[in-house]
Amino acid sequence: MKKVDVLLGLQWGDEGKGKIVDVLTPKYDVIARFQGGPNAGHTLEFEGIKHVLHTIPSGIFRKNAINIVGNGVVIDPIIFKKEITALDKLNVDASSTLKISKKAHLILPTHRLLDAASEAAKGNSKIGSTLKGIGPTYMDKTGRNGLRVGDFLTAKFKEKYNFLKEKHELMLKQFGAEGVSAEVENEWFESLETLKRFELVDSEQYINNKLKAGHSVLAEGAQGSLLDIDFGSYPFVTSSNTVCAGACTGLGVAPNRIGNVIGIFKAYCTRVGSGPFPTELFDETGEDLCRIGNEYGSTTGRKRRCGWLDIPALNYAIMINGVTELNMLKTDVLDSFDTIKVCTQYKVNGKLTDQMPFDLTETVEPVYIEMKGWKTDLTGFTNGEPLPSELKDYIAFIEKQTGVPISVVSVGPDREQTLFQNVTSVIA
């Protein structure tokens, strides 16, 4: 029986997971999203066209793969319809390759209103929500009030919808916010019809049957490990389990069915929204990273905060995910820097540590080492071409610090700008 490989982000999201899923999809029969919702923004670039996916797995542009939206995902029918319309314009026949779990929960229009009202009420303590209704939807899921995709097929769907809507509108009144408009509500119900174009499946059965038949499966995570509801920089986190264990609950696969765990990280760090960020740069270097890396959220358009690579945080994410190989993205963003810094320890309350503290909002001072930059335009490099010695040193340093091999070095946004590394010579 085959095992599920898992691909996920090791930082605060925006690591470039969509690109790598697209690159790796020819090796897999099934690509499955296991958590999150339209707060994800997975960007793919090829043949001169840029695509951003929010709900649909990043294997959708490869004809050989089946794509599954798993039970751990939350779906906004309005956003989903827009994604499908965009694919239709590109002549991508998603109806033949995309399956949706009946157990995935639906984001109602009132979930979005609750998200906005709750965030506004927090004032200066806001967490930086994308305001997509993700948190309130997961709250209804755990509160056993949620609406699932499969409910859409039942006779009591409208009754269940009205019950939940009324509950939400009482909550909105407490916030002093208005309820949902008839226009938005009608749009939501019309968008539900788009779901009928796709096969609605018991995804846990579907995926396990595929594994038994010898098919290969890649689980695609959204957001990043440091945003995990349990292990992230709480409370500045997302509402789902973004770590490897989330693939088990978000797809219905057993822990002993997990195979390789591919951890994606940027050659530096970014974070969007609120929350602690030990290596954040507030100087010209931080602005340069933002400008060169075009660090603006693909879902919200918000400017991302930028800083140097954080080894303690990276090692923490590697530990809780059981990462077996690393992929380093946006390496080319560092092409012009004379000196590159890497955080190897923190100073917390005057004491040095290489571990993540319980509360990152404490005074956490990063301790850096400096490395010589490669001062080379990597964007035209191809597989097999020798890398600059300074970049080799950077890769070797990270591998030694983490104990995990780097199998891919990305040097640009296009799927062709992906360099595969020999990982047999693992860390001495």
C-alpha positions in Angstrom: 0.0 0.0 0.0 1.3 3.4 -1.0 1.9 6.2 1.5 0.9 9.9 1.3 3.7 12.4 0.9 3.0 15.7 2.6 4.1 19.2 1.4 3.8 22.1 3.7 5.2 25.5 4.7 7.7 25.8 7.5 7.4 29.5 8.2 4.5 32.0 8.5 3.0 31.0 5.1 3.7 32.4 1.6 6.7 30.1 1.2 5.9 29.2 -2.4 4.1 25.9 -1.8 1.8 26.3 -4.9 4.8 26.4 -7.3 6.4 23.3 -5.8 3.1 21.3 -5.9 2.8 22.3 -9.6 6.4 21.2 -10.3 6.0 17.9 -8.4 2.5 17.0 -9.7 3.8 14.9 -12.7 5.1 12.4 -10.0 1.7 12.0 -8.4 -1.7 10.7 -9.3 -3.6 12.6 -6.7 -3.1 16.1 -5.1 -5.2 16.8 -2.0 -5.7 20.0 0.0 -6.2 19.1 3.7 -6.9 22.3 5.6 -7.5 26.0 5.4 -9.7 27.8 3.0 -9.7 30.8 0.7 -7.3 32.6 3.0 -4.7 30.6 1.1 -3.1 32.1 -2.0 -1.0 29.6 -3.9 0.7 31.4 -6.9 1.8 29.5 -10.0 3.7 30.9 -13.0 4.3 29.2 -16.3 4.2 30.0 -20.0 4.2 33.7 -19.1 0.9 33.5 -17.1 0.4 34.0 -13.4 -2.3 32.0 -11.6 -3.5 32.4 -8.0 -5.5 29.5 -6.4 -7.3 29.9 -3.1 -9.3 26.7 -2.6 -8.4 24.4 -5.5 -5.2 22.2 -5.2 -2.2 23.4 -7.1 -2.1 20.3 -9.3 -5.1 21.5 -11.3 -3.0 22.7 -14.3 -1.5 19.2 -14.8 -3.9 16.9 -16.8 -2.5 13.7 -15.3 -3.6 14.4 -11.7 -6.8 14.1 -9.7 -7.3 17.0 -7.3 -9.2 16.7 -4.1 -10.5 19.4 -1.7 -10.4 17.4 1.6 -12.7 17.3 4.6 -10.4 19.6 6.6 -10.9 22.5 4.1 -13.6 25.2 4.4 -15.1 26.4 1.2 -16.7 29.7 0.3 -18.9 28.9 -2.7 -18.7 32.5 -4.0 -14.9 32.4 -4.1 -14.9 28.9 -5.4 -17.2 29.9 -8.3 -14.8 32.7 -9.2 -11.9 30.3 -9.3 -13.7 27.9 -11.5 -14.7 30.8 -13.9 -11.1 31.8 -14.1 -10.1 28.2 -15.0 -12.9 28.0 -17.6 -11.4 31.0 -19.3 -8.0 29.2 -19.5 -9.8 26.1 -21.0 -8.9 24.1 -17.9 -11.6 21.4 -17.6 -11.6 21.1 -13.8 -14.9 19.1 -13.8 -13.1 16.0 -14.9 -10.2 16.2 -12.4 -11.5 17.9 -9.3 -13.3 16.1 -6.5 -14.8 17.7 -3.3 -15.2 16.1 0.0 -18.8 16.0 1.3 -17.4 16.6 4.8 -15.8 19.9 3.9 -17.5 22.8 5.7 -19.2 25.7 4.0 -18.4 29.4 4.7 -21.6 31.3 4.9 -21.9 35.1 4.1 -22.6 35.7 7.8 -19.3 33.9 8.7 -17.5 36.7 6.8 -19.5 39.4 8.6 -18.7 37.8 12.0 -15.0 37.7 11.1 -14.9 41.4 10.2 -16.9 42.4 13.3 -14.8 40.3 15.7 -11.5 41.6 14.2 -12.8 45.2 14.5 -13.8 44.7 18.1 -10.2 43.7 19.0 -8.9 47.1 18.1 -5.1 47.3 18.6 -5.1 43.6 19.6 -6.3 42.4 16.2 -4.6 39.2 14.8 -4.5 40.3 11.2 -7.3 38.0 9.9 -7.8 37.8 6.1 -11.6 38.5 6.9 -12.6 35.5 4.7 -14.8 34.0 7.5 -12.3 31.1 8.1 -12.2 31.4 11.9 -16.0 31.6 12.5 -16.5 28.6 10.1 -14.1 26.5 12.1 -15.7 27.6 15.3 -19.1 26.4 14.1 -17.4 23.1 13.0 -16.0 22.5 16.5 -19.3 23.8 18.0 -21.2 21.2 16.0 -23.3 23.8 14.2 -21.6 23.8 10.8 -22.9 23.3 7.3 -21.1 20.7 5.2 -20.9 20.3 1.5 -22.9 17.0 1.8 -25.7 18.9 3.5 -26.3 20.7 0.2 -27.7 17.3 -1.1 -30.2 16.9 1.7 -33.8 18.1 2.0 -33.1 20.0 5.2 -30.3 22.1 3.8 -32.3 25.4 3.8 -33.6 24.7 7.3 -30.1 24.1 8.6 -28.9 27.3 6.8 -31.6 29.4 8.3 -30.9 28.1 11.8 -27.2 29.0 11.5 -27.9 32.3 9.9 -30.2 33.4 12.7 -27.6 32.4 15.3 -25.0 34.5 13.5 -27.3 37.5 13.2 -27.9 37.5 16.9 -24.1 37.6 17.4 -23.7 40.4 14.9 -26.3 42.5 16.8 -24.1 42.1 19.9 -21.2 43.5 17.9 -23.4 46.3 16.6 -23.0 45.0 13.0 -25.6 44.6 10.3 -26.8 41.2 9.0 -26.3 39.8 5.5 -27.9 41.6 2.5 -30.4 39.8 0.3 -28.0 40.5 -2.7 -25.1 38.7 -1.1 -27.2 35.8 0.1 -28.7 35.3 -3.3 -25.2 35.3 -4.8 -24.1 32.7 -2.3 -27.0 30.3 -3.1 -26.4 30.8 -6.8 -22.7 30.0 -6.3 -23.7 26.7 -4.6 -24.9 25.5 -8.0 -21.3 25.5 -9.2 -20.6 22.6 -6.8 -23.0 20.4 -8.8 -20.5 20.4 -11.7 -18.1 18.3 -9.6 -18.1 14.9 -8.1 -18.8 15.1 -4.3 -17.0 12.3 -2.6 -16.3 10.7 0.7 -12.7 11.8 0.4 -11.3 9.6 3.1 -12.7 6.5 1.3 -11.6 7.8 -2.1 -8.0 8.5 -1.0 -7.5 5.3 0.9 -8.8 3.3 -2.0 -6.3 5.1 -4.3 -3.5 4.2 -1.9 -4.6 0.5 -1.8 -4.6 0.5 -5.6 -1.0 1.7 -5.7 -1.6 5.3 -6.6 0.6 8.1 -5.4 -0.9 10.9 -3.3 0.6 14.3 -2.4 -1.1 16.3 0.5 -0.9 20.0 0.0 -0.9 22.2 3.0 -1.9 25.9 3.2 -0.5 28.7 5.4 2.6 27.8 7.4 3.6 25.7 10.4 4.2 28.8 12.6 0.6 29.7 12.0 -0.7 26.3 13.3 -3.6 26.7 15.8 -1.7 24.5 18.4 2.0 25.1 17.7 2.1 28.5 16.0 2.7 32.0 17.6 -0.7 31.9 19.4 -3.0 33.9 19.3 -1.6 35.3 16.0 -2.4 32.0 14.1 -4.8 30.6 11.7 -7.8 28.4 12.7 -6.6 25.0 11.5 -3.8 22.5 12.0 -1.3 23.5 9.3 1.3 20.9 10.4 1.8 17.3 9.0 -0.7 15.8 11.6 -3.4 18.0 9.9 -3.1 15.9 6.8 -4.3 12.8 8.8 -7.4 14.5 10.2 -7.9 16.7 7.1 -7.9 13.8 4.7 -8.8 10.8 6.8 -5.5 8.9 6.4 -3.8 7.1 9.3 -0.5 8.3 10.7 1.3 5.2 9.5 0.3 6.1 6.0 2.4 9.2 5.9 5.5 8.9 3.7 7.9 11.8 2.8 7.4 15.2 4.4 8.6 18.0 2.2 9.2 21.2 4.0 9.1 24.5 2.0 10.9 27.6 3.3 12.1 30.9 1.9 15.8 31.7 1.9 14.7 34.5 4.2 11.6 35.1 6.3 8.3 36.9 5.8 5.1 37.4 7.7 1.9 39.1 6.8 -0.5 40.6 9.4 0.1 40.9 13.1 2.1 38.8 15.4 5.7 38.3 16.6 8.5 38.0 14.1 12.0 37.8 15.8 14.1 38.5 12.7 11.9 41.2 11.2 13.9 44.1 9.6 12.7 47.7 9.9 15.6 49.2 7.9 16.5 49.6 4.2 17.5 45.9 4.0 13.9 44.9 5.0 12.5 47.2 2.3 14.9 45.8 -0.3 13.7 42.2 0.5 10.1 43.3 0.2 10.7 45.2 -3.1 12.9 42.5 -4.8 10.8 39.7 -3.5 7.5 41.5 -4.5 6.3 40.6 -1.0 2.6 41.4 -1.2 -0.1 38.9 -0.2 -1.6 37.1 -3.1 -4.9 36.9 -1.3 -5.1 40.2 0.5 -2.5 42.4 -1.3 -1.1 43.3 2.1 2.6 44.2 2.3 4.6 41.4 4.0 7.0 42.1 6.8 10.5 40.8 5.9 13.5 39.5 7.8 16.5 37.1 7.8 16.3 33.4 7.9 15.4 32.1 11.4 17.1 28.7 12.2 15.5 28.1 15.6 12.0 28.7 14.1 12.9 26.5 11.1 14.2 23.7 13.3 11.0 23.9 15.5 8.9 23.4 12.3 11.0 20.6 11.1 10.7 18.8 14.5 6.9 19.0 14.7 6.4 18.0 11.1 9.0 15.2 10.8 10.4 16.8 7.7 12.4 14.5 5.5 13.6 17.0 2.9 13.7 20.7 2.4 12.9 22.9 -0.5 14.4 26.5 -0.4 12.4 29.1 -2.4 13.0 32.7 -3.6 16.8 32.1 -3.3 17.2 34.6 -6.2 15.8 37.4 -4.0 19.2 37.4 -2.2 21.2 37.7 -5.4 22.3 41.3 -4.9 23.2 41.2 -1.2 26.9 41.6 -0.2 26.3 40.0 3.2 23.5 37.7 4.3 22.6 37.1 7.9 21.1 34.0 9.5 19.6 33.9 13.0 21.1 30.8 14.8 20.0 31.6 18.4 17.7 33.8 20.4 18.6 35.9 23.5 15.6 35.7 25.8 15.7 37.6 29.1 19.5 37.7 28.7 19.9 34.0 28.2 20.9 32.3 24.9 18.7 29.5 23.5 18.3 27.7 20.2 14.7 26.8 21.0 11.4 28.6 20.4 10.1 30.1 23.6 6.5 29.6 24.8 5.6 33.2 24.1 7.3 34.8 21.1 5.9 38.2 22.2 8.5 38.2 25.0 11.7 40.2 24.3 13.3 37.8 21.8 16.6 39.1 20.4 17.9 37.3 17.4 21.6 36.3 17.4 23.1 36.3 13.9 26.0 34.9 11.9 27.0 36.6 8.7 27.8 34.9 5.4 29.1 36.2 2.1 26.5 36.8 -0.6 26.9 35.1 -4.0 26.3 38.4 -6.0 25.1 36.4 -9.0 21.9 36.5 -11.0 20.5 33.0 -10.4 17.3 33.4 -12.4 18.8 31.9 -15.6 20.5 28.9 -13.9 19.5 25.5 -15.1 19.7 22.0 -13.6 23.2 20.7 -13.6 24.9 24.1 -13.8 27.4 24.6 -11.0 26.1 27.0 -8.3 28.2 29.9 -6.9 30.4 28.7 -4.1 28.9 31.2 -1.7 25.4 29.7 -2.4 26.8 26.2 -1.9 28.1 27.4 1.5 24.7 28.9 2.4 22.9 25.6 1.5 25.5 23.5 3.4 25.2 25.7 6.4 21.4 25.3 6.6 21.7 21.6 6.0 24.2 21.3 8.9 22.0 23.5 11.2 18.8 21.5 10.5 20.1 18.0 9.8 17.8 17.8 6.7 18.9 17.8 3.1 17.8 20.6 0.7 16.5 18.8 -2.4 15.2 21.8 -4.4 16.5 25.3 -4.8 14.1 27.7 -6.5 15.6 30.6 -8.4 12.5 32.3 -9.8 8.7 32.1 -9.9 8.4 30.0 -13.1 8.1 26.2 -12.9 11.2 26.0 -15.1 13.3 28.0 -12.5 13.5 25.0 -10.2 16.9 23.4 -9.5 17.0 19.8 -8.2 19.8 19.0 -5.8 21.6 15.7 -5.1 20.4 14.7 -1.6 22.4 11.5 -1.3 25.3 13.3 0.4 23.4 14.2 3.5 24.9 16.1 6.3 28.0 14.8 8.0 
